[in-house]
Amino acid sequence: MPKRILQGTVTSDKNDQTVTVLVERRFTHPVLKKTIRKSKKYRAHDAENQFKTGDSVRIQECAPISKTKRWEVVTA
């Protein structure tokens, strides 16, 4: 099964080797037919600490690295 890849913006880089990425998705409401924006935060592994707050990054699913980290940063 292929690994999911999501694109988002780094909101926090305070933890060592970890970034928090805000991923936003847009969809049409089934009844109201209105475009809705929903967002979710993911904690991703950043081994070299190279990404800073505000960077646009792509994250990919991986095996659990810690209690909350199940994603890794692929590219900027």
The first five atom37 places (N, CA, C, CB, O) and aatype in JSON, in Angstrom:
{
  "aatype": [12, 14, 11, 1, 9, 10, 5, 7, 16, 19, 16, 15, 3, 11, 2, 3, 5, 16, 19, 16, 19, 10, 19, 6, 1, 1, 13, 16, 8, 14, 19, 10, 11, 11, 16, 9, 1, 11, 15, 11, 11, 18, 1, 0, 8, 3, 0, 6, 2, 5, 13, 11, 16, 7, 3, 15, 19, 1, 9, 5, 6, 4, 0, 14, 9, 15, 11, 16, 11, 1, 17, 6, 19, 19, 16, 0],
  "atom_mask": [
    [1, 1, 1, 1, 1],
    [1, 1, 1, 1, 1],
    [1, 1, 1, 1, 1],
    [1, 1, 1, 1, 1],
    [1, 1, 1, 1, 1],
    [1, 1, 1, 1, 1],
    [1, 1, 1, 1, 1],
    [1, 1, 1, 0, 1],
    [1, 1, 1, 1, 1],
    [1, 1, 1, 1, 1],
    [1, 1, 1, 1, 1],
    [1, 1, 1, 1, 1],
    [1, 1, 1, 1, 1],
    [1, 1, 1, 1, 1],
    [1, 1, 1, 1, 1],
    [1, 1, 1, 1, 1],
    [1, 1, 1, 1, 1],
    [1, 1, 1, 1, 1],
    [1, 1, 1, 1, 1],
    [1, 1, 1, 1, 1],
    [1, 1, 1, 1, 1],
    [1, 1, 1, 1, 1],
    [1, 1, 1, 1, 1],
    [1, 1, 1, 1, 1],
    [1, 1, 1, 1, 1],
    [1, 1, 1, 1, 1],
    [1, 1, 1, 1, 1],
    [1, 1, 1, 1, 1],
    [1, 1, 1, 1, 1],
    [1, 1, 1, 1, 1],
    [1, 1, 1, 1, 1],
    [1, 1, 1, 1, 1],
    [1, 1, 1, 1, 1],
    [1, 1, 1, 1, 1],
    [1, 1, 1, 1, 1],
    [1, 1, 1, 1, 1],
    [1, 1, 1, 1, 1],
    [1, 1, 1, 1, 1],
    [1, 1, 1, 1, 1],
    [1, 1, 1, 1, 1],
    [1, 1, 1, 1, 1],
    [1, 1, 1, 1, 1],
    [1, 1, 1, 1, 1],
    [1, 1, 1, 1, 1],
    [1, 1, 1, 1, 1],
    [1, 1, 1, 1, 1],
    [1, 1, 1, 1, 1],
    [1, 1, 1, 1, 1],
    [1, 1, 1, 1, 1],
    [1, 1, 1, 1, 1],
    [1, 1, 1, 1, 1],
    [1, 1, 1, 1, 1],
    [1, 1, 1, 1, 1],
    [1, 1, 1, 0, 1],
    [1, 1, 1, 1, 1],
    [1, 1, 1, 1, 1],
    [1, 1, 1, 1, 1],
    [1, 1, 1, 1, 1],
    [1, 1, 1, 1, 1],
    [1, 1, 1, 1, 1],
    [1, 1, 1, 1, 1],
    [1, 1, 1, 1, 1],
    [1, 1, 1, 1, 1],
    [1, 1, 1, 1, 1],
    [1, 1, 1, 1, 1],
    [1, 1, 1, 1, 1],
    [1, 1, 1, 1, 1],
    [1, 1, 1, 1, 1],
    [1, 1, 1, 1, 1],
    [1, 1, 1, 1, 1],
    [1, 1, 1, 1, 1],
    [1, 1, 1, 1, 1],
    [1, 1, 1, 1, 1],
    [1, 1, 1, 1, 1],
    [1, 1, 1, 1, 1],
    [1, 1, 1, 1, 1]
  ],
  "atom_positions": [
    [[0.83, -1.18, 0.0], [0.0, 0.0, 0.0], [0.88, 1.25, 0.0], [-0.95, 0.0, 1.21], [1.81, 1.34, 0.81]],
    [[0.62, 2.22, -0.89], [1.48, 3.4, -0.95], [1.34, 4.29, 0.28], [1.16, 4.21, -2.21], [0.29, 4.33, 0.93]],
    [[2.41, 4.99, 0.59], [2.39, 5.88, 1.75], [1.76, 7.21, 1.34], [3.83, 6.1, 2.3], [2.0, 7.72, 0.25]],
    [[0.94, 7.76, 2.23], [0.3, 9.04, 1.96], [1.32, 10.16, 2.02], [-0.84, 9.3, 2.95], [2.24, 10.13, 2.84]],
    [[1.16, 11.15, 1.16], [2.01, 12.33, 1.16], [1.09, 13.55, 1.27], [2.92, 12.41, -0.13], [0.14, 13.68, 0.5]],
    [[1.38, 14.43, 2.23], [0.59, 15.63, 2.45], [1.48, 16.85, 2.35], [-0.12, 15.58, 3.8], [2.69, 16.76, 2.57]],
    [[0.87, 18.0, 2.01], [1.63, 19.24, 1.92], [1.07, 20.22, 2.93], [1.58, 19.83, 0.48], [-0.14, 20.35, 3.08]],
    [[1.96, 20.92, 3.64], [1.52, 21.87, 4.65], [2.59, 22.88, 5.0], [0.0, 0.0, 0.0], [3.64, 22.95, 4.35]],
    [[2.31, 23.65, 6.04], [3.21, 24.71, 6.48], [3.71, 24.42, 7.89], [2.51, 26.09, 6.42], [2.94, 24.01, 8.76]],
    [[5.0, 24.63, 8.11], [5.59, 24.41, 9.43], [5.1, 25.51, 10.37], [7.16, 24.38, 9.36], [5.27, 26.7, 10.08]],
    [[4.49, 25.11, 11.5], [4.01, 26.08, 12.48], [4.91, 26.15, 13.71], [2.6, 25.75, 12.9], [4.89, 27.15, 14.43]],
    [[5.7, 25.09, 13.96], [6.6, 25.1, 15.11], [7.81, 24.23, 14.82], [5.86, 24.61, 16.38], [7.7, 23.16, 14.23]],
    [[8.98, 24.71, 15.26], [10.22, 23.94, 15.11], [11.01, 23.95, 16.43], [11.09, 24.51, 13.95], [12.23, 23.79, 16.43]],
    [[10.3, 24.13, 17.54], [10.98, 24.27, 18.84], [11.56, 22.96, 19.36], [10.01, 24.81, 19.85], [12.57, 22.97, 20.06]],
    [[10.93, 21.83, 19.03], [11.45, 20.55, 19.51], [12.6, 20.07, 18.65], [10.33, 19.5, 19.54], [12.67, 20.38, 17.46]],
    [[13.52, 19.3, 19.26], [14.67, 18.77, 18.54], [14.21, 17.67, 17.58], [15.73, 18.23, 19.52], [13.52, 16.74, 17.99]],
    [[14.6, 17.77, 16.33], [14.31, 16.8, 15.26], [12.81, 16.63, 15.02], [14.93, 15.45, 15.61], [12.38, 15.59, 14.52]],
    [[12.01, 17.63, 15.37], [10.57, 17.55, 15.18], [10.03, 18.88, 14.69], [9.87, 17.14, 16.5], [10.44, 19.94, 15.17]],
    [[9.11, 18.83, 13.73], [8.4, 20.02, 13.3], [6.9, 19.73, 13.36], [8.83, 20.45, 11.85], [6.47, 18.59, 13.16]],
    [[6.12, 20.76, 13.64], [4.67, 20.64, 13.62], [4.2, 21.24, 12.31], [4.01, 21.35, 14.86], [4.51, 22.39, 12.0]],
    [[3.44, 20.45, 11.53], [3.01, 20.87, 10.19], [1.49, 21.01, 10.17], [3.48, 19.86, 9.1], [0.78, 20.09, 10.57]],
    [[1.0, 22.16, 9.72], [-0.42, 22.42, 9.58], [-0.84, 22.09, 8.16], [-0.77, 23.89, 9.94], [-0.38, 22.72, 7.21]],
    [[-1.71, 21.08, 8.01], [-2.18, 20.65, 6.69], [-3.64, 21.08, 6.56], [-2.02, 19.1, 6.49], [-4.47, 20.76, 7.41]],
    [[-3.94, 21.79, 5.47], [-5.3, 22.28, 5.25], [-5.91, 21.54, 4.07], [-5.31, 23.8, 5.0], [-5.25, 21.35, 3.04]],
    [[-7.17, 21.12, 4.22], [-7.86, 20.48, 3.11], [-9.15, 21.23, 2.83], [-8.15, 18.99, 3.42], [-9.78, 21.76, 3.75]],
    [[-9.54, 21.29, 1.57], [-10.76, 21.97, 1.16], [-11.69, 20.96, 0.5], [-10.45, 23.14, 0.19], [-11.26, 20.11, -0.28]],
    [[-12.98, 21.07, 0.82], [-13.96, 20.19, 0.22], [-15.3, 20.9, 0.2], [-14.05, 18.85, 0.99], [-15.51, 21.87, 0.92]],
    [[-16.21, 20.4, -0.63], [-17.54, 20.96, -0.72], [-18.47, 20.25, 0.25], [-18.07, 20.86, -2.16], [-18.5, 19.02, 0.3]],
    [[-19.23, 21.03, 1.01], [-20.17, 20.45, 1.97], [-21.27, 19.72, 1.2], [-20.78, 21.56, 2.89], [-21.81, 20.27, 0.25]],
    [[-21.6, 18.48, 1.61], [-22.56, 17.68, 0.83], [-23.96, 18.28, 0.74], [-22.65, 16.33, 1.42], [-24.64, 18.09, -0.27]],
    [[-24.42, 19.0, 1.77], [-25.77, 19.57, 1.75], [-25.75, 21.04, 1.35], [-26.42, 19.41, 3.12], [-26.53, 21.46, 0.49]],
    [[-24.86, 21.81, 1.97], [-24.84, 23.25, 1.73], [-24.16, 23.66, 0.44], [-24.17, 23.93, 2.87], [-24.34, 24.78, -0.04]],
    [[-23.36, 22.76, -0.15], [-22.6, 23.02, -1.38], [-21.64, 24.22, -1.23], [-23.56, 23.28, -2.54], [-21.36, 24.94, -2.19]],
    [[-21.17, 24.4, -0.02], [-20.26, 25.49, 0.27], [-18.87, 24.93, 0.48], [-20.73, 26.29, 1.52], [-18.72, 23.86, 1.09]],
    [[-17.84, 25.61, -0.01], [-16.47, 25.15, 0.17], [-16.05, 25.38, 1.62], [-15.51, 25.88, -0.81], [-16.16, 26.49, 2.14]],
    [[-15.56, 24.32, 2.25], [-15.15, 24.36, 3.66], [-13.67, 24.07, 3.76], [-15.98, 23.35, 4.52], [-13.14, 23.21, 3.05]],
    [[-12.99, 24.81, 4.66], [-11.57, 24.58, 4.91], [-11.43, 23.93, 6.28], [-10.75, 25.9, 4.83], [-11.9, 24.47, 7.28]],
    [[-10.78, 22.78, 6.31], [-10.48, 22.1, 7.59], [-8.97, 21.94, 7.67], [-11.22, 20.71, 7.7], [-8.31, 21.7, 6.67]],
    [[-8.44, 22.08, 8.88], [-7.0, 21.94, 9.05], [-6.7, 20.98, 10.19], [-6.36, 23.31, 9.31], [-7.5, 20.79, 11.1]],
    [[-5.53, 20.38, 10.11], [-5.07, 19.44, 11.13], [-3.56, 19.58, 11.26], [-5.48, 17.98, 10.76], [-2.86, 19.85, 10.29]],
    [[-3.07, 19.39, 12.49], [-1.64, 19.48, 12.73], [-1.04, 18.09, 12.86], [-1.35, 20.31, 14.0], [-1.6, 17.22, 13.52]],
    [[0.11, 17.9, 12.23], [0.85, 16.64, 12.31], [2.25, 16.96, 12.83], [0.91, 15.91, 10.92], [2.82, 17.99, 12.49]],
    [[2.78, 16.06, 13.65], [4.17, 16.18, 14.1], [5.02, 15.28, 13.2], [4.32, 15.78, 15.63], [4.74, 14.08, 13.07]],
    [[6.04, 15.86, 12.6], [6.85, 15.14, 11.63], [8.32, 15.16, 12.05], [6.69, 15.75, 10.23], [8.79, 16.09, 12.7]],
    [[9.03, 14.1, 11.66], [10.44, 13.93, 11.98], [11.3, 14.74, 11.01], [10.85, 12.44, 11.94], [11.17, 14.6, 9.8]],
    [[12.17, 15.58, 11.55], [13.09, 16.41, 10.77], [14.49, 16.16, 11.33], [12.7, 17.95, 10.82], [14.92, 16.85, 12.25]],
    [[15.18, 15.18, 10.77], [16.44, 14.69, 11.34], [17.52, 15.77, 11.45], [16.95, 13.55, 10.52], [18.25, 15.8, 12.44]],
    [[17.64, 16.65, 10.44], [18.72, 17.64, 10.43], [18.31, 19.0, 10.99], [19.23, 17.82, 9.03], [19.11, 19.93, 10.96]],
    [[17.08, 19.13, 11.48], [16.57, 20.42, 11.97], [16.73, 21.52, 10.93], [17.3, 20.82, 13.26], [17.12, 22.64, 11.26]],
    [[16.44, 21.21, 9.67], [16.67, 22.19, 8.6], [15.44, 23.03, 8.26], [17.14, 21.49, 7.36], [15.58, 24.03, 7.56]],
    [[14.25, 22.66, 8.74], [13.04, 23.4, 8.4], [12.65, 24.33, 9.53], [11.89, 22.44, 8.08], [12.69, 23.96, 10.7]],
    [[12.26, 25.56, 9.16], [11.91, 26.59, 10.13], [10.44, 26.96, 9.99], [12.81, 27.83, 9.96], [9.79, 26.59, 9.01]],
    [[9.92, 27.69, 10.96], [8.52, 28.13, 10.96], [8.23, 28.93, 9.69], [8.21, 28.98, 12.22], [8.98, 29.83, 9.32]],
    [[7.13, 28.59, 9.03], [6.72, 29.29, 7.81], [7.1, 28.56, 6.54], [0.0, 0.0, 0.0], [6.59, 28.9, 5.47]],
    [[7.97, 27.57, 6.61], [8.38, 26.82, 5.42], [7.23, 25.93, 4.93], [9.62, 25.96, 5.72], [6.46, 25.4, 5.74]],
    [[7.12, 25.78, 3.61], [6.15, 24.87, 3.02], [6.85, 23.53, 2.8], [5.57, 25.44, 1.68], [7.88, 23.48, 2.14]],
    [[6.29, 22.46, 3.36], [6.95, 21.15, 3.3], [5.97, 20.07, 2.88], [7.57, 20.81, 4.66], [4.75, 20.24, 2.94]],
    [[6.53, 18.93, 2.45], [5.75, 17.74, 2.15], [6.13, 16.69, 3.18], [5.99, 17.22, 0.68], [7.31, 16.49, 3.46]],
    [[5.12, 16.02, 3.75], [5.39, 14.99, 4.75], [4.83, 13.66, 4.27], [4.78, 15.37, 6.11], [3.85, 13.61, 3.53]],
    [[5.48, 12.58, 4.7], [5.12, 11.24, 4.25], [4.93, 10.33, 5.46], [6.21, 10.66, 3.3], [5.64, 10.46, 6.46]],
    [[3.97, 9.41, 5.37], [3.72, 8.45, 6.43], [4.95, 7.58, 6.65], [2.49, 7.57, 6.1], [5.69, 7.28, 5.7]],
    [[5.17, 7.17, 7.89], [6.28, 6.26, 8.19], [5.92, 5.45, 9.43], [7.63, 7.04, 8.4], [4.87, 5.66, 10.04]],
    [[6.78, 4.54, 9.8], [6.59, 3.76, 11.01], [6.68, 4.7, 12.22], [7.64, 2.61, 11.12], [7.37, 5.72, 12.14]],
    [[6.01, 4.38, 13.32], [6.05, 5.26, 14.49], [7.48, 5.51, 14.98], [5.22, 4.68, 15.61], [8.25, 4.58, 15.2]],
    [[7.8, 6.8, 15.15], [9.12, 7.19, 15.63], [9.07, 7.48, 17.13], [9.64, 8.43, 14.85], [10.02, 7.2, 17.86]],
    [[7.95, 8.03, 17.58], [7.73, 8.27, 19.0], [6.23, 8.17, 19.27], [8.29, 9.68, 19.45], [5.47, 7.71, 18.41]],
    [[5.82, 8.6, 20.46], [4.4, 8.49, 20.82], [3.5, 9.28, 19.86], [4.19, 8.99, 22.24], [2.4, 8.83, 19.55]],
    [[3.95, 10.42, 19.4], [3.11, 11.28, 18.54], [3.59, 11.39, 17.1], [3.04, 12.65, 19.13], [2.84, 11.87, 16.25]],
    [[4.81, 10.96, 16.8], [5.36, 11.14, 15.45], [5.16, 9.89, 14.59], [6.86, 11.48, 15.52], [5.7, 8.82, 14.88]],
    [[4.37, 10.05, 13.51], [4.16, 8.98, 12.54], [4.41, 9.49, 11.13], [2.74, 8.41, 12.65], [4.05, 8.82, 10.16]],
    [[5.01, 10.65, 11.0], [5.26, 11.29, 9.7], [6.72, 11.73, 9.65], [4.3, 12.5, 9.47], [7.35, 11.96, 10.69]],
    [[7.26, 11.85, 8.43], [8.6, 12.37, 8.24], [8.59, 13.38, 7.11], [9.6, 11.23, 7.93], [7.82, 13.26, 6.16]],
    [[9.44, 14.39, 7.23], [9.51, 15.44, 6.2], [10.26, 14.88, 5.0], [10.21, 16.74, 6.75], [11.35, 14.31, 5.14]],
    [[9.67, 15.04, 3.79], [10.3, 14.55, 2.58], [11.1, 15.66, 1.93], [9.26, 13.98, 1.6], [12.32, 15.56, 1.8]],
    [[10.44, 16.73, 1.52], [11.11, 17.86, 0.87], [10.43, 19.14, 1.25], [11.11, 17.7, -0.66], [9.35, 19.15, 1.85]],
    [[11.1, 20.24, 0.9], [10.52, 21.57, 1.15], [9.55, 21.95, 0.06], [11.62, 22.64, 1.27], [8.97, 23.03, 0.1]]
  ]
}
